[in-house]
Amino acid sequence: MKNDRQDVWRKQPAAIVFAFFVLMLTAMVTPAQTPTETYQRRFPNSTDTLEAAIHTVQPLTRGRLPILDGFVIPQGQPLESYSRAYYECALQILPGGSGQNIVRAVAKITAWYTDPEASRSGYRVLPSNGRLENDALDRIDEALADATVGVSSDSYSSSTTKDSNSTPSNGGISPATSIGSQPLHRTVATPATPSAPPASTESIETIRSKRAANEKKAVQLAAEEKNLEDILHNQARPTDLVVVKRASTPIFSKPVEGAQVLMTADAHDEFQILGLEGAWVHVQISGASRGWLRRTQVNLPVSYGGGGTVNAEQAAVAVSPDASPFKVEKEETSPFGGKWEPLNGKNVRVVWAAPSSSNQSTSAGQKKSFAKEMFLKAYSEQKTAPAPIDGVVVLFDSADGGQVAATMTSLQKLEDGNLTGSAFWKQCSLDPPELFDDSIKPVAKSAERKN
C-alpha cells in the first residue's frame, strides 16, 4: 500500500504543483484587494460647456467629511478609529466619440487613523464607495439642466466599470451604473437627425419632474449635512494638534533654515505635536514619519502644555481663542502721517481698532498679537488689491492705545517665516514703545503719560 501511494505522487507531479499554486493564490487575495471602480458619465455636451459646469460645481467637490460611514469601503479597521476626514473629487473630461464627451470622477478620501500602537498612527487614504463620485456627477447633471432648456435627461448614459489594463472600444462605458449594489439602467438616446421631431411636451415634463426631485434631494442633503456638522462639533477634539495656517506650507526634516523639505501641507491640515524647540514645532506626519514646522505658520492649541516657553503674546491669544479683545472700527488706505522714516509720506493701509468691551482692559501682548493678525491679513489682501501699499498701520483707539506700523518688506519676511519674535518687532514702529511692553506696570505707564 505504501508503494502504491508513492507511485501516485510520482505519476501526478503536475497536478500537485497546480494545486499548490491555486492555494498560494487564494492565500494572497484579501478583501483590501477589491478592484477599484471607475465612475464616469457620458454627455452630449461640448468640452467648453462641460468645463463651465465643472467650474460651477468645483467648490462643492472638496471639504471635510464629518463621518466615514457610508462614504468609504471598510478595510478591516473600525471606522471609529478614524478622524479628521477630508475628501476631494477630481473631475476629468475625456473624448467619448460621436460628438459626445465623458466626465470621469475620482474621489480621494484621507483620514487620521489612531492606532493602539502610537507609532502606527497617521493619515491614511481610504477607498471611496462611489457615493462622492456619483454626487459630483449628479451636480454636473443639475448644472447642465439649469443652463440648458429642452435637453432630455436621457441624452446621456452613465456607467460604472471595473478598472482593467485594457479599455473597451466605447471608452469603458456601459449602459448601466452601479449605485451601491443595485444597478441603475439608463437608455442611450440615438442622436437626433435633421428630420427628427422637436422635443415633446412629455420630455419637458420629465425634466421638470427630475429638477423637482433634485431640489427635494438637495434639501434633504442640506439637512443631513447640518446634522453631520453638529455631530462633528459635539465630538471631543484632541488637545495636542497643531493646525497649518496656509496652503503650501513646507515641513522640514530638521529645525533649521535650508533643511530638506519632506512635504508641503495644505491650509487647515492638522498634525500631532511632539514638542517645541524655539521657533519650530516638532510634529508627527504619519506613522513613524516626523517633521518640523515653523511656529509662525501654524496655530498652536490653547490647551497644549508641552515643552517650550510661551511668551506674553502667545499667552494673550491663549486666554480667549474664540473672542478677540479688539474689534476693527474702520479701515482705509492713505498716505502715512507719522514721522517714522521707512513709511514717511508713503501709501499705507490704516486699521482703527478698539477694545471689544468698554470696560475691558488689554495687555501689550494682546495688542501686539492683534496687530500681527491685522498685518498678515492686510498683506494677504494686498496680493489682489488694485493699488499697491508700502506698509500697514494699526491704531488702537483707547486710553492706553498706541500705534504699530510695519513695512511690506518686513511682513513678507514674517509671512515666509524668516522673521519671528522680537526680531520682527524690532523692525516695526511701536509708538509709544512703553505701551507695548508688558514688563512695564500700568501704574508706571500712567505716571509716564502724566509727566
C-alpha positions in Angstrom: 0.0 0.0 0.0 2.8 2.4 0.8 4.5 1.7 -2.5 1.1 2.4 -4.3 0.8 5.9 -2.7 4.4 6.7 -3.6 3.6 5.7 -7.2 0.6 8.1 -7.3 2.7 11.0 -6.1 5.3 10.2 -8.7 2.7 10.0 -11.5 0.9 13.2 -10.8 3.6 15.9 -10.2 1.8 18.5 -12.4 -1.5 18.1 -10.6 0.3 18.6 -7.2 2.1 21.7 -8.4 -1.1 23.2 -9.8 -3.0 22.6 -6.6 -0.2 24.2 -4.6 -0.2 27.2 -7.0 -4.0 27.6 -6.5 -3.7 27.5 -2.7 -1.0 30.2 -2.9 -3.2 32.5 -5.0 -6.1 32.0 -2.6 -4.0 33.0 0.4 -2.7 36.1 -1.4 -6.2 37.6 -2.1 -7.5 39.8 0.7 -10.6 42.0 0.9 -8.4 45.1 0.6 -7.5 44.0 -3.0 -11.0 44.6 -4.3 -10.8 46.1 -7.8 -11.2 49.9 -7.9 -14.4 51.1 -9.6 -14.4 53.9 -12.2 -17.3 56.4 -12.0 -18.0 58.2 -15.2 -20.8 59.5 -17.3 -21.4 60.3 -21.0 -22.7 63.7 -22.0 -23.7 65.1 -25.4 -22.4 68.5 -24.5 -19.3 70.2 -25.8 -16.0 70.4 -23.9 -16.4 74.1 -23.2 -19.9 73.5 -21.8 -18.7 70.7 -19.5 -15.8 72.8 -18.3 -18.2 75.6 -17.4 -20.4 73.1 -15.5 -17.4 71.6 -13.7 -16.2 75.1 -12.7 -19.7 75.8 -11.2 -19.7 72.6 -9.0 -15.9 72.6 -8.2 -16.3 74.3 -4.8 -18.7 71.6 -3.7 -16.4 68.7 -4.6 -13.9 69.0 -1.7 -14.1 69.5 2.1 -14.4 67.7 5.4 -16.3 64.5 6.0 -17.8 64.6 9.5 -18.2 60.7 9.3 -16.8 58.0 7.1 -19.6 55.5 7.4 -21.5 55.4 4.1 -18.6 57.0 2.1 -15.7 54.5 2.2 -15.2 50.8 1.7 -14.2 49.4 5.1 -10.7 48.0 5.1 -10.8 45.9 8.3 -10.1 48.7 10.9 -13.1 50.1 12.8 -14.2 53.4 11.3 -14.4 54.8 14.8 -10.6 54.8 14.9 -10.5 57.4 12.1 -10.9 61.2 12.5 -10.3 64.4 10.6 -11.5 63.0 7.3 -11.2 65.1 4.1 -12.3 64.4 0.6 -11.6 65.8 -2.8 -13.3 64.7 -6.0 -11.3 65.3 -9.3 -13.3 65.7 -12.5 -11.8 64.9 -15.9 -13.2 65.3 -19.4 -12.4 62.5 -21.8 -13.4 62.2 -25.5 -16.4 59.8 -25.9 -16.7 59.7 -29.7 -19.8 60.5 -31.9 -19.7 64.1 -30.8 -20.0 63.2 -27.1 -17.7 63.6 -24.0 -17.1 61.6 -20.9 -16.7 63.1 -17.4 -14.9 60.8 -15.0 -15.0 61.4 -11.2 -12.3 60.1 -8.9 -12.6 60.8 -5.1 -9.7 60.8 -2.7 -10.5 60.3 1.0 -7.9 60.8 3.7 -8.4 60.5 7.5 -6.2 60.3 10.6 -6.0 56.7 11.9 -5.4 56.3 15.7 -3.7 53.0 16.3 -3.4 51.4 19.7 0.3 51.5 19.0 1.1 55.2 18.6 3.9 54.6 16.0 1.4 53.2 13.6 -1.0 56.2 13.7 -1.1 58.7 10.9 -3.0 59.8 7.8 -4.3 57.1 5.5 -6.1 57.0 2.2 -9.4 55.1 2.2 -11.2 53.8 -0.9 -14.4 55.6 -1.8 -17.6 53.5 -2.2 -18.7 55.8 -5.1 -21.1 58.0 -3.2 -19.0 61.1 -3.6 -18.3 60.4 -7.3 -22.0 59.9 -8.1 -22.9 63.0 -6.2 -20.3 65.1 -8.2 -21.7 63.7 -11.5 -25.2 64.4 -10.3 -24.2 68.0 -9.6 -22.8 68.4 -13.1 -26.1 67.0 -14.5 -28.0 69.6 -12.5 -25.7 72.4 -13.6 -26.2 71.4 -17.2 -30.0 71.1 -16.7 -30.1 74.6 -15.2 -28.1 76.1 -18.2 -29.9 74.2 -21.0 -33.7 74.0 -21.6 -35.2 71.3 -23.7 -32.4 68.7 -23.4 -33.7 65.3 -22.5 -32.4 63.8 -19.3 -31.9 60.5 -21.3 -29.5 62.1 -23.8 -26.6 60.6 -21.9 -25.7 57.4 -20.3 -23.9 56.8 -17.1 -21.7 53.8 -16.3 -19.6 52.3 -13.6 -16.9 50.0 -14.9 -14.1 48.0 -13.3 -10.5 49.2 -13.8 -8.5 46.9 -16.1 -5.4 47.0 -18.3 -7.4 47.4 -21.4 -10.1 49.9 -22.3 -13.2 48.9 -24.3 -13.7 50.4 -27.7 -16.6 52.5 -26.4 -14.4 54.2 -23.8 -15.3 51.9 -21.0 -18.9 53.0 -20.9 -21.8 50.6 -20.3 -25.5 51.4 -20.2 -25.7 50.7 -16.5 -24.2 52.5 -13.5 -23.9 51.0 -10.0 -25.2 52.8 -7.0 -24.3 50.7 -4.0 -25.0 47.1 -5.1 -28.1 47.9 -7.2 -27.6 48.6 -11.0 -29.4 51.6 -12.4 -30.0 51.2 -16.2 -30.4 54.3 -18.4 -31.4 54.3 -22.0 -28.8 55.6 -24.5 -30.7 58.0 -26.8 -29.9 57.9 -30.6 -28.5 61.3 -31.8 -31.2 63.4 -33.3 -31.3 63.7 -37.1 -32.4 66.8 -39.0 -35.8 65.1 -39.7 -36.3 64.2 -36.0 -39.4 65.8 -34.5 -38.9 68.5 -31.8 -38.9 67.6 -28.1 -42.3 66.6 -26.9 -44.3 68.1 -24.0 -43.7 64.8 -22.1 -39.9 65.3 -22.3 -40.2 68.8 -20.8 -42.4 67.5 -18.1 -39.8 64.7 -17.4 -37.1 67.4 -17.0 -39.3 69.4 -14.6 -40.1 66.4 -12.5 -36.4 65.5 -12.4 -35.5 69.0 -11.3 -38.2 69.0 -8.6 -36.8 65.7 -7.3 -33.2 67.1 -7.4 -34.3 70.1 -5.4 -36.0 67.9 -2.8 -32.9 65.8 -2.6 -30.8 68.9 -2.2 -32.9 70.0 0.8 -32.5 66.5 2.3 -28.7 66.6 1.8 -28.5 70.0 3.4 -30.3 68.8 6.4 -28.1 65.7 6.6 -25.0 67.9 6.2 -26.2 70.1 9.1 -26.7 67.0 11.3 -23.3 65.7 10.5 -21.7 69.1 11.3 -23.5 69.1 14.6 -22.1 65.6 15.3 -18.6 66.8 14.4 -18.9 69.9 16.5 -20.0 67.8 19.6 -17.2 65.3 19.2 -14.3 65.7 21.6 -11.2 67.0 19.8 -7.7 66.1 20.7 -5.8 68.8 22.5 -2.4 68.1 21.0 -3.0 69.1 17.4 -1.4 71.9 15.5 -3.2 73.5 12.6 -1.5 74.8 9.4 -2.5 78.3 8.5 -1.9 78.5 4.8 -1.5 76.2 1.7 1.9 75.0 0.5 3.5 75.3 4.0 6.8 73.3 4.0 7.5 70.6 6.5 11.3 70.3 7.1 13.4 67.3 8.1 15.3 69.4 10.7 14.6 72.6 12.7 17.0 74.7 10.7 16.5 77.0 7.7 17.6 75.4 4.4 16.8 71.8 5.7 15.3 69.3 3.3 11.6 69.8 2.7 9.8 66.5 3.3 6.4 67.6 2.0 4.1 70.6 1.8 0.9 70.9 3.9 -2.4 72.4 2.9 -4.3 75.0 4.8 -6.2 73.6 7.9 -4.1 70.4 7.9 -3.6 69.1 11.4 -0.6 67.3 12.9 0.1 65.8 16.3 2.6 67.9 18.3 5.7 66.0 19.6 7.4 69.1 21.1 8.5 72.7 20.7 12.0 74.0 20.0 12.4 77.7 19.7 10.7 78.9 16.5 9.9 75.3 15.5 7.2 72.7 16.2 8.1 69.0 16.0 5.1 67.1 14.5 4.2 63.6 13.6 3.4 63.3 9.8 2.3 59.7 9.5 3.3 56.6 11.4 6.9 56.8 12.3 7.5 59.8 9.9 8.4 63.1 11.7 9.0 66.7 10.6 9.3 70.3 11.7 7.0 73.3 11.0 7.8 77.0 11.5 5.9 78.2 14.6 4.7 81.3 12.8 3.0 79.2 10.1 0.7 77.2 12.4 -1.9 77.7 15.1 -1.0 76.0 18.4 -3.8 74.5 20.5 -4.8 76.6 23.5 -4.7 73.7 26.0 -1.3 72.5 24.8 1.1 72.2 27.8 4.2 70.6 26.1 7.8 71.7 26.1 8.9 75.2 25.3 8.1 78.5 26.8 5.0 80.6 26.0 5.7 84.3 25.6 3.3 87.1 26.6 1.9 87.5 23.1 1.0 83.7 22.8 -0.4 83.7 26.3 -2.6 86.6 25.4 -4.0 84.7 22.5 -4.5 81.5 24.6 -6.7 83.3 27.1 -9.6 83.5 24.7 -9.1 81.8 21.3 -12.7 82.5 20.0 -13.2 86.1 21.1 -10.7 88.8 20.1 -10.1 91.5 22.7 -10.3 94.1 19.9 -12.7 95.0 17.1 -11.9 96.8 13.8 -13.8 100.1 13.7 -12.7 101.1 10.2 -10.0 100.7 7.5 -8.7 103.0 4.8 -5.7 103.4 2.5 -4.0 106.8 2.7 -0.5 108.4 3.0 1.3 107.8 6.3 1.0 110.8 8.5 3.6 109.8 11.1 7.3 110.6 11.3 8.7 107.1 11.0 11.2 107.2 8.2 10.5 103.8 6.5 6.9 104.9 5.8 7.1 108.7 5.8 4.8 110.1 3.1 4.2 106.6 1.6 0.8 104.9 0.9 -0.3 102.6 3.8 -3.2 100.6 5.0 -4.6 102.1 8.2 -6.7 99.9 10.6 -8.5 101.5 13.6 -9.1 99.1 16.5 -10.9 99.5 19.8 -11.4 97.1 22.8 -14.4 94.7 22.2 -15.8 95.8 25.6 -15.8 99.3 27.0 -14.7 98.1 30.5 -12.2 95.6 29.1 -8.5 96.0 29.9 -6.0 94.9 27.3 -2.3 94.0 27.7 0.6 94.8 25.5 0.8 91.2 24.4 -2.8 91.2 23.2 -2.2 94.4 21.2 0.8 93.1 19.5 -0.9 89.8 18.8 -3.9 91.6 17.3 -1.6 93.9 15.3 0.2 90.9 13.8 -3.1 89.4 12.8 -4.1 92.6 11.0 -0.6 92.8 9.4 -0.9 89.3 7.9 -4.5 89.9 6.8 -3.6 93.1 5.0 -0.5 91.5 3.5 -2.7 88.7 2.1 -5.3 91.0 0.7 -2.6 93.2 -0.9 -1.7 90.4 -3.3 -5.0 91.0 -5.1 -5.5 94.7 -4.3 -5.6 97.2 -7.3 -3.4 99.8 -5.6 -0.1 98.8 -4.0 0.8 99.9 -0.5 4.1 100.2 1.3 3.1 99.3 4.8 0.3 98.7 7.4 -0.5 100.8 10.4 -2.8 99.7 13.4 -4.1 102.4 15.6 -5.6 101.4 19.0 -8.4 103.8 19.9 -8.3 103.7 23.7 -6.8 105.5 26.7 -3.7 103.2 26.7 -3.8 102.6 22.9 -0.8 103.5 20.8 0.2 102.9 17.2 2.0 100.0 15.5 3.4 100.2 11.9 5.2 97.7 9.7 6.6 97.8 6.1 5.6 95.3 3.5 9.2 94.1 3.3 9.1 93.1 7.0 5.6 91.5 6.5 6.9 89.4 3.6 9.7 88.0 5.8 7.1 87.4 8.6 4.8 85.5 6.2 7.7 83.4 4.9 8.8 82.6 8.5 12.2 84.3 8.0 11.4 86.9 10.7 10.0 85.9 14.0 9.6 87.0 17.6 11.4 90.1 18.9 13.4 90.4 15.6 10.1 91.2 13.8 9.0 93.8 16.4 12.5 95.5 16.2 11.7 96.3 12.5 8.3 97.8 13.4 7.4 101.2 14.8 5.9 101.0 18.3 4.6 104.4 19.4 5.0 104.9 22.3 7.2 101.9 23.0 6.2 101.5 26.7 2.5 100.8 25.8 3.7 97.6 24.0 5.9 96.3 26.8 4.3 94.1 29.4 7.3 94.4 31.7 6.3 98.0 32.4 3.5 98.1 35.0 0.3 100.0 34.3 1.0 102.4 37.1 4.3 103.3 35.6 2.7 103.8 32.2 0.2 106.3 33.7 2.9 108.1 35.6 5.0 108.5 32.4 1.9 109.8 30.5 1.3 112.4 33.2 5.0 113.5 33.1 
